[in-house]
Amino acid sequence: MSKDQTVVQAYRIMWLYVLFDLPTNTKRERKTAAGFRKMLLKDGFSMLQYSVYIRHCPSKENALVHLKRVEQSIPEKGYVSVLSVTDKQFSQMRNFCGKESDPPPKTPLQMELF
C-alpha cells in the first residue's frame, strides 16, 4: 500500500465509541444494563472503561451498520451516546494510568468480511 493510500485509509477507517450511563438500582435494571453490555460485546465492541466501549470499523458504511444495532438495543431508561472518530483522530488518543502513559490500542490486523 502506498503512502497516499495509507493516509486516505486513516480517514476512512472509523472507530465507534459507545458511552452510557444506565440505571442499576433494581434487579431488572441491572439485568437490562448487563444485556446491553453483552450485546455490545457480541457485536464486536471492546470495553475501554466500565461504561465506554469501542469498535473498529473498516469504513463509514460499516460504522453505520453497527450504529443502527446499538440504536435498536438502547434500553428504555438511561443515557447512551455514540461517537464516531476517524482512525487518524483515534491515533491521537493518549491513555494514562497514574503518571504513566499507555499507547492507544492497535488497529486490528484481521480483515472483516461482513
Helices and strands as residue ranges (DSSP letters): H 3-12, E 14-21, H 27-42, E 46-49, E 52-57, H 60-72, E 79-86, H 87-90, E 95-97, E 100-102
